[in-house]
Amino acid sequence: MSSPIEFVVGPIKTRIVEQPHEGRTYVERTQINEDAILAHNAELRKMEQRRLDWGRYVAKIPVIAFPQLYREYPDLRSNDRNARDRALQKVLKAHPEWLVVEKL
């Protein structure tokens, strides 16, 4: 087995590993600052909020999560706004750690 190849582009770290005994090559992507994003979200949830102000974030989702979310929730790419909204509600219920407000 050869050594993994690793490289970083922006906040995304990519690691390529060959598994000759399986005849496969695996690609693993991680977001370097994902923990910082989640910690910041937790701090924002602690702040007092009287109402949802225009322009205030409701959630901050690590960019690394989007490819998987698009596979699991294809309506996130829908041209139908209502379908996108329903899919986003499902995503945020499944991942409350991405919310920056206490509740929607």
Backbone as CSV, one residue per row, in Angstrom:
resi,resn,N_x,N_y,N_z,CA_x,CA_y,CA_z,C_x,C_y,C_z
1,MET,0.855,-1.181,0.000,0.000,0.000,0.000,0.895,1.237,0.000
2,SER,0.580,2.164,-0.875,1.349,3.397,-0.946,0.853,4.383,0.108
3,SER,1.666,5.396,0.348,1.296,6.429,1.323,0.123,7.236,0.797
4,PRO,-0.752,7.687,1.708,-1.866,8.526,1.264,-1.361,9.848,0.702
5,ILE,-2.099,10.390,-0.233,-1.813,11.713,-0.785,-2.776,12.672,-0.105
6,GLU,-2.246,13.751,0.444,-3.086,14.742,1.121,-2.800,16.119,0.548
7,PHE,-3.863,16.909,0.381,-3.689,18.293,-0.028,-4.861,19.113,0.491
8,VAL,-4.640,20.415,0.592,-5.636,21.337,1.126,-5.925,22.409,0.087
9,VAL,-7.218,22.638,-0.157,-7.660,23.731,-1.022,-8.707,24.497,-0.226
10,GLY,-8.378,25.732,0.140,-9.290,26.515,0.982,-9.492,25.799,2.307
11,PRO,-10.729,25.687,2.764,-10.972,25.032,4.050,-11.129,23.509,3.940
12,ILE,-10.949,22.945,2.729,-11.188,21.522,2.509,-9.868,20.760,2.399
13,LYS,-9.733,19.727,3.231,-8.571,18.843,3.181,-8.999,17.556,2.481
14,THR,-8.236,17.144,1.479,-8.541,15.928,0.728,-7.425,14.919,0.960
15,ARG,-7.829,13.683,1.184,-6.883,12.586,1.420,-7.251,11.454,0.466
16,ILE,-6.283,11.001,-0.327,-6.503,9.918,-1.279,-5.693,8.715,-0.822
17,VAL,-6.382,7.592,-0.653,-5.743,6.378,-0.152,-6.044,5.226,-1.105
18,GLU,-4.988,4.547,-1.543,-5.166,3.366,-2.389,-5.241,2.123,-1.512
19,GLN,-6.155,1.249,-1.832,-6.294,-0.039,-1.146,-6.141,-1.135,-2.209
20,PRO,-4.896,-1.521,-2.546,-4.683,-2.485,-3.627,-5.364,-3.826,-3.384
21,HIS,-5.429,-4.265,-2.134,-6.064,-5.554,-1.855,-7.558,-5.531,-2.173
22,GLU,-8.156,-4.334,-2.183,-9.566,-4.189,-2.556,-9.721,-3.765,-4.013
23,GLY,-8.615,-3.325,-4.602,-8.690,-2.805,-5.962,-9.427,-1.483,-6.032
24,ARG,-9.329,-0.699,-4.948,-10.070,0.569,-4.866,-9.165,1.705,-4.400
25,THR,-9.615,2.901,-4.733,-9.002,4.121,-4.237,-10.093,4.910,-3.529
26,TYR,-9.803,5.360,-2.321,-10.781,6.102,-1.532,-10.364,7.567,-1.444
27,VAL,-11.369,8.439,-1.509,-11.147,9.877,-1.350,-11.935,10.319,-0.123
28,GLU,-11.236,10.937,0.799,-11.869,11.433,2.033,-11.699,12.944,2.072
29,ARG,-12.804,13.660,2.267,-12.737,15.119,2.366,-13.224,15.544,3.745
30,THR,-12.483,16.448,4.354,-12.881,16.998,5.642,-12.743,18.518,5.577
31,GLN,-13.497,19.179,6.427,-13.417,20.632,6.493,-12.597,20.984,7.717
32,ILE,-11.507,21.683,7.487,-10.548,21.986,8.539,-11.181,22.766,9.682
33,ASN,-12.069,23.690,9.387,-12.629,24.562,10.420,-14.039,24.163,10.846
34,GLU,-14.457,22.930,10.615,-15.820,22.513,10.964,-16.089,22.661,12.462
35,ASP,-15.136,22.271,13.313,-15.332,22.407,14.764,-15.508,23.871,15.162
36,ALA,-14.750,24.760,14.522,-14.872,26.194,14.827,-16.259,26.711,14.431
37,ILE,-16.786,26.234,13.311,-18.126,26.646,12.867,-19.176,26.208,13.879
38,LEU,-19.094,24.950,14.319,-20.073,24.435,15.268,-19.969,25.150,16.613
39,ALA,-18.749,25.465,17.064,-18.572,26.194,18.319,-19.157,27.604,18.198
40,HIS,-18.943,28.246,17.058,-19.489,29.585,16.839,-21.020,29.541,16.814
41,ASN,-21.586,28.503,16.181,-23.041,28.354,16.171,-23.582,28.243,17.597
42,ALA,-22.904,27.472,18.443,-23.339,27.309,19.835,-23.315,28.656,20.563
43,GLU,-22.279,29.462,20.320,-22.204,30.788,20.946,-23.342,31.683,20.459
44,LEU,-23.637,31.655,19.170,-24.723,32.479,18.637,-26.075,32.077,19.216
45,ARG,-26.264,30.769,19.456,-27.539,30.320,20.034,-27.729,30.855,21.445
46,LYS,-26.645,31.154,22.154,-26.732,31.674,23.523,-27.128,33.146,23.557
47,MET,-26.930,33.850,22.452,-27.218,35.286,22.411,-28.718,35.527,22.408
48,GLU,-29.128,36.612,23.059,-30.550,36.968,23.071,-30.986,37.359,21.669
49,GLN,-32.146,36.905,21.300,-32.691,37.241,19.993,-34.175,37.500,20.154
50,ARG,-34.600,38.701,19.835,-36.007,39.070,20.009,-36.873,38.529,18.868
51,ARG,-36.340,38.530,17.679,-37.080,38.032,16.514,-36.063,37.674,15.435
52,LEU,-36.531,37.041,14.388,-35.638,36.750,13.274,-35.473,38.016,12.448
53,ASP,-34.364,38.690,12.624,-34.095,39.909,11.875,-33.748,39.567,10.438
54,TRP,-34.144,40.439,9.518,-33.785,40.250,8.128,-32.259,40.276,8.029
55,GLY,-31.702,39.289,7.381,-30.261,39.241,7.212,-29.542,38.441,8.281
56,ARG,-30.242,38.041,9.335,-29.600,37.246,10.386,-29.589,35.792,9.950
57,TYR,-28.479,35.139,10.168,-28.381,33.722,9.837,-29.293,32.894,10.723
58,VAL,-29.886,31.884,10.150,-30.673,30.916,10.912,-29.808,29.693,11.168
59,ALA,-28.929,29.378,10.209,-28.041,28.224,10.331,-26.754,28.497,9.569
60,LYS,-25.698,27.871,10.019,-24.424,27.895,9.305,-24.020,26.441,9.125
61,ILE,-24.019,26.006,7.880,-23.769,24.612,7.548,-22.362,24.493,6.976
62,PRO,-21.537,23.601,7.517,-20.194,23.419,6.950,-20.282,23.028,5.476
63,VAL,-19.473,23.663,4.658,-19.519,23.452,3.216,-19.276,21.984,2.849
64,ILE,-18.518,21.287,3.646,-18.202,19.887,3.378,-19.459,19.011,3.410
65,ALA,-20.503,19.468,4.063,-21.722,18.668,4.200,-22.607,18.708,2.958
66,PHE,-22.437,19.703,2.105,-23.371,19.883,0.994,-23.431,18.728,0.002
67,PRO,-22.321,18.142,-0.442,-22.462,17.023,-1.397,-23.335,15.888,-0.848
68,GLN,-23.153,15.548,0.412,-23.970,14.486,1.017,-25.424,14.933,1.165
69,LEU,-25.629,16.188,1.577,-26.997,16.688,1.731,-27.735,16.688,0.398
70,TYR,-27.052,17.061,-0.671,-27.694,17.063,-1.990,-28.089,15.655,-2.418
71,ARG,-27.287,14.655,-2.007,-27.657,13.270,-2.326,-28.842,12.814,-1.481
72,GLU,-28.825,13.152,-0.190,-29.877,12.706,0.723,-31.176,13.490,0.566
73,TYR,-31.066,14.758,0.202,-32.237,15.638,0.074,-32.191,16.322,-1.297
74,PRO,-32.528,15.601,-2.357,-32.424,16.179,-3.706,-33.267,17.434,-3.901
75,ASP,-34.318,17.608,-3.094,-35.156,18.807,-3.230,-34.418,20.083,-2.827
76,LEU,-33.262,19.971,-2.195,-32.477,21.171,-1.888,-32.069,21.899,-3.165
77,ARG,-32.061,21.189,-4.276,-31.709,21.795,-5.565,-32.931,22.062,-6.441
78,SER,-34.092,21.901,-5.876,-35.340,22.061,-6.637,-35.546,23.514,-7.058
79,ASN,-36.206,23.690,-8.177,-36.603,25.035,-8.613,-37.830,25.519,-7.858
80,ASP,-38.499,24.600,-7.186,-39.696,24.919,-6.407,-39.276,25.372,-5.008
81,ARG,-39.519,26.641,-4.714,-39.098,27.204,-3.426,-39.691,26.447,-2.243
82,ASN,-40.956,26.057,-2.331,-41.598,25.334,-1.227,-40.928,23.976,-0.988
83,ALA,-40.573,23.298,-2.069,-39.887,22.009,-1.939,-38.516,22.200,-1.302
84,ARG,-37.786,23.264,-1.705,-36.476,23.565,-1.089,-36.630,23.865,0.393
85,ASP,-37.639,24.664,0.736,-37.869,25.018,2.138,-38.175,23.789,2.988
86,ARG,-39.007,22.887,2.468,-39.333,21.661,3.210,-38.093,20.801,3.404
87,ALA,-37.279,20.697,2.359,-36.051,19.904,2.462,-35.094,20.522,3.477
88,LEU,-34.972,21.846,3.461,-34.089,22.517,4.422,-34.588,22.325,5.851
89,GLN,-35.888,22.376,6.057,-36.453,22.117,7.396,-36.066,20.717,7.878
90,LYS,-36.136,19.728,6.976,-35.754,18.362,7.340,-34.271,18.283,7.699
91,VAL,-33.443,18.975,6.931,-32.001,18.991,7.198,-31.723,19.576,8.571
92,LEU,-32.356,20.706,8.874,-32.086,21.380,10.144,-32.646,20.607,11.337
93,LYS,-33.726,19.860,11.141,-34.222,19.000,12.220,-33.267,17.848,12.469
94,ALA,-32.638,17.361,11.404,-31.678,16.256,11.529,-30.340,16.722,12.075
95,HIS,-30.017,18.015,11.920,-28.721,18.558,12.347,-28.911,19.860,13.129
96,PRO,-29.449,19.792,14.335,-29.684,21.027,15.097,-28.399,21.764,15.470
97,GLU,-27.264,21.084,15.403,-25.994,21.751,15.727,-25.635,22.825,14.700
98,TRP,-26.299,22.829,13.550,-26.039,23.848,12.532,-26.867,25.094,12.745
99,LEU,-27.875,25.023,13.616,-28.705,26.194,13.880,-27.930,27.232,14.665
100,VAL,-28.172,28.497,14.362,-27.593,29.570,15.158,-28.678,30.292,15.953
101,VAL,-29.920,29.826,15.810,-31.032,30.316,16.619,-31.493,29.149,17.488
102,GLU,-32.134,29.458,18.592,-32.560,28.409,19.520,-33.545,27.456,18.864
103,LYS,-34.497,28.004,18.136,-35.451,27.195,17.383,-35.975,27.998,16.218
104,LEU,-36.491,27.313,15.230,-37.025,28.017,14.055,-38.415,28.520,14.315
